[in-house]
Amino acid sequence: MTKKIISLILSATVAVSTILTGCSGASGGPSSKASDPNTIVIWHDKEDAVADVLKKQLDTLSPDINIKLEKKTDLTESLKMVGDDPKSAPDMYIFAHDKIGVYAEMGILAPITDIIPKKDLTAYMDKTIEAATYKGEIYQLPIYYETLLFMYNRLYMKDEDVPKTTEELYKYMQSHTSGGHYGFVEQHSTPYYAAGWINGFGGQILDDNGKPHLNSEQVENALSYHKKFVKMMPGETEYSTVNTLFSEGMAHSTIAGPWMVPTVKEKGMDVGVAAMPTINETGTPIAPYMGVQGVQVLKNAAKNKTKAVKKVLEVLMKPEVEVELANASGCAPANESCYDLDDIKNDEVVMMMKQTADNAVPMPNLPEMDVMWTVLGDLLTDVNMSGEDIKTSADKAQQKAESLIKSMQ
């Protein structure tokens, strides 16, 4: 990647850094504490339940270390703008792993192993470390992860009726889809959700070298097979539509994130979670993406605040932190040892995420993935909603992806 992208980022930084710095300074943000080696500013975008647990744990470092945990709704763009400016940037940030490649290429991240010995990371699930690794360096300390889950409303679908294969799911849809009710719904034309079907066919959206594979046989087969399920779902399947259908009892089952569970429980639903159905064509379960949430360290902090940063990382490495996060917000711990504890063993949602994670694929953390979300979204719309030929659409999408990636280099 690439000097061209970095140049564009730096140009944008010149235009807006003054505004962002002024805002952070006015609110006691990074600029006011940038040079204090015992003050650590951490940006995050987490919900209150998660932030409260993190704050409680990190406050144990007081008074020796002052932690400023700051919520940033525009975290990714803000880092692009000011990540190389110690006066405006945070010392650390807590976010998903999929942007690691972008910030590593900008040169603003320090490998976690510059501070924490690599041997100390053996306690973590292999896939979480894989997700945190970019070009051979581990840039994130994993804290928890998320996968999509197969969910069902027990009012309609009994535990014994949960489909174990996709063909069983299809038969259930045929028998229970009529009059505005649906046997199963999902965000079928949203890349993050469709990826599970593509991965289940052995396809790749983007390989480890940043090359797209949208017109591969595996991807085309996945799109072709999935289309019969799509035909039995509503035409509009964006986030709000799917969630409303399921939460209001108009859909018997869905594939959704763990964040959906509290919402439907509040509505009184007896919701169940189950293993992803196995795809009959391949013998492999639907394999959704896995997103790993963790803490990353900026280079300036790693160099100038090493001792304080290490103490923060050591707090976040404690298994009890991950257990408390699981209890507060259903977060699946990244530390393997947590799964030996009763609090985790008895959490149905967390344990099902662990089972799903066995087949899940860590989201690519390459910069090129930013292009792929848009291109794949267009491909899914063409195939699923406009009825266009799969082969023709896939070839067109592949050419577009290659062109856009080339322009990044």
Secondary structure, DSSP 8 states (H G I E B T S, - for coil): --HHHHHHHHHHHHHHHHHHHHHHHHTT-HHHHTT-TTEEEEEE---HHHHHHHHHHHGGGTTTSEEEEEE-TTHHHHHHHHTT-TTTS-SEEEEEGGGHHHHHHHT-EE-GGGTS-GGGGGGB-HHHHHHHEETTEE--EEEEEEE-EEEEETTTS-GGGS-SBHHHHHHHHHHH-BTTBBS-B--TTSHHHHHHHHHHTT--SB-TTS-B-TTSHHHHHHHHHHHHHHTTS-S---HHHHHHHHHTTSBSEEEE-TTHHHHHHHTT--EEEE---EETTTTEE---EEEEEEEEEEHHHHHHSHHHHHHHHHHHT-HHHHHHHHHHH--EESBGGGGGSHHHHT-HHHHHHHHHHTT-EE---STTHHHHHHHHHHHHIIIIIS---HHHHHHHHHHHHHHHHHHH-
